[in-house]
Amino acid sequence: MTATTLSKPIPSSSIAEQIRPIAEDRVILHNVSWHTFENLLADVGDRRNALFHYLNGTLEIMSPLSLHEGSNRFIDDLIRAFSDELEVDLRKLGSLLMKIPELKLGAEPDSCYYIQNEPIIRDKEVIVVGQDPPPDLVLEVDITNPSDRRLPIYALLGVPEVWRYDSYSLEFLALENGEYKPIEKSLAFPDLPAAIIVEYVQQRLTLGESATLREFRKWVRANVLVT
């Protein structure tokens, strides 16, 4: 997979036209003003198969593959199942648009979750990061495109933890002094090992998703909920 990089300033209407044919690629645009970025969001609306990340005039547009979305959604299922079994309050907000105009940055993760801060945003239909706390956990699936460009944005947004999955491994990252550093145990779910998540994500391809979720719940009850 290749990334298309454009440096010449482009109006939001032209960028919107480029987004529509994107199927399995990433486009990186430079010299994009914040005004153009906000106009672009208004032009394309919510019904689009692309995620936006903006920082310092650089706009990354990524359209997820089916391979990407399969892993993303199943890890999302595992997080929900784990939370349910442990009776942990969780709010899933998918690819929540997080932007702070004052800092001229914005991001849409593959998935994001409120856990520790779930009580604070529980009754809110609209979440405004900057006024409301950022998600406690962001998930990035790096099947074809690394999420390195997005980490500085999440750091500036104050997201305390990021998970990165690449089909073979899962990495937990914690925000420390403005940078993300690898950690052995998740801050949000310290009793859920990365290796277990990878095992069940891969197992779904042979056992099927529903059966794999049932097996995962059995593992949680036998290994985490032991009294």
N, C-alpha and C positions, 0 to 999 in steps of 0.2 A: 504494500500500500504506500502511496506517495502522498505528500502534503503539498498543496498548492499555496504559494506565498506571493502576495501582491503588496507592493509598497506605495503605489500611486494613490493619492486620496480619491475615494469613490463615494458618491452620494448614496444615501440609504436605499433609494429606489433601485439602484443598480445592484447593490448587495442582495436585496430581497430576491431579485431575479436569479442570481447565482445560487441561492440556497435551494430553490425548488428542485433542480435536477440532481442534487447531491444524493447519492445512494450509499456508497461505502467509502467515503473519503473525508479528508479534513482540509479545511481552507483556513489559512492564516492571513489576515489583512493587517497591514501596518498603516500608521498615520490616520487612524479612524478617530474622529473627535467624539467626545462624550455626547454631544448633541446628535451626531449621526447615529451613534449606538442606540440612544433612546428612541430616535425616529424609526430605526430599523425594528426595534421591539414592537413599536406601534404598527408598523407596516405589515409584519408577518403574523402578529397575534400569537395566540396560544396553540393554534392548530398547525403545528409544524413538526417535522421529524428531524429536528436539529437542536443541539444544545450550544449555548453561547457562553463564552468566557472572555472578559474584557479587563485589561489592565495596562495603564501607561500608553494608551493609544493603539495597543495591539488587540485585535479581535480574533479569537479562535472559534470556528464553527465546526462542529463535529456531528455527523449523522450516525447513530448506532447501527451496527450490524445485527442480524438475528442471533448470531453466535454471542455477541455482546449482551443483547437483551435477555437471552435465555439464562446466562449466568447471573446477570444483575437481578432479575426477578426471582430466581430461585434462592439466592442469598437473602434477598428481602423476605422470602417465605420462611427461611430458617430463623432469621432474626425475630420475626413475628411469633413463630412456634416456640422459640426459646423464651421469649418474654411472657407468652401465655402460660407456659409450664411453671415459670418462676413467679407468676403473678406480678410482673413488673409493668407498670404503666408506660405505654409507648405510643407515640404519635408519629406516623409515617407521612412524610410530605414529598416523596418522590423527587422530581427535578425542580425543587423550589427555586424560583428566581430570587437570588440574594444580591442586592446592589446597594451601594452607599454612594449617592451622588457627590457628597462632600469629598470623598476619597477617589471618585471617578474609577470605580471598580465594580464588577458584577460577575456572577458565576451561576451556573446551573449544574449541580452534581448529577451523577447517575441516580443516586438515591440519598436521602438524608432522614435523620431521625431525631426526635426530641425524647429524651429519657429523663435525665436529672432535671431538666427544665420543663418537662411536660406539664406539671401543674401550673406553671406561669402562663403558658400559651393554650391551655386546654380549651378555654371558652372562646378562643379567637378564630374567626373564619378566615381573616386576612392577617398574614404574618409579614411584618415589615422589619427585616433585619437591619439593625442600626438603632431602631426604636425598641424592638423586641430582641431577646437574646438569640444568638445564632444556633443552629442545630448542634446537638451534643456529639453527633456522629455523622460523617459523610462517607459514602461508599463510592469508590471509583473502580470501574472495571477496565483494565488496561489490556484488552485482548490484542488490539492492533495499534493503538496510539497511547504512548506514555502520558501520564497525568502530571508530569513534572512542571509544565507551564501553569497548572492550576493551583499547585500547592501554595505559592506565594499569595494568591488571592484568598484562599481559605485561611491562611495565617492572618492576613490583614482583617478579615471578617471576624476572626477570633474563634474559629471552629476548633474545639479542643482535641478532636480525634478524627483521623482519616484512615479508612481501610482501603488497601489497593490489592485487587485480585487480577492475576494474569493467566488464568487457566491451569497453572501448575502450582502456584503458591499464593498465600494471602499474607500481606504485611500489615501490621498494626503500627500506626504512626501517631505520636502525641506531640502537641504543640508545647515547645519549651523555649523561652526567650526569643519568641518570634520565628522559630524554625521548627520543622517537623523532624523528629528523631524516632528511629525504630524502638519499639518496646516489645517485651515478651508477652505480656498479658494486656488484653483490651481494658481500657479505662471504663468503658460502658458495661462490658460483659466479661469480667475477669475470670469467670469459670467456664468460658467457652473458648477452647484452644483453636488457633488458626488451622492446625492440621485436621481437626474434626470437620470444620466447615468445608475445607477443600475435599476431604473424603466424600462427604455427602453430596456436594455439588457434582462431583464426577460420577458418583454412584447412580444419580438420577438418570444418566444416559443409558444404563442397562436395566435398572429396576423400574424406572418410571418415576415421575415426580410425586404422585400421591403416595405410592408405596414407600418411597424414600423418606418423605416427610413423616410417615408413621414410624419408620425405623429410627429416624432422628429423635422423635419424641420418646421412644423407648430408651434410647441412649441417655437422654437427659434425665429421665426418671431413675435410671439405674446408676448413673454416675454423678449427677449433680444434686438430685433431690433425695439422696440417701440420708436417712436420719441416724 
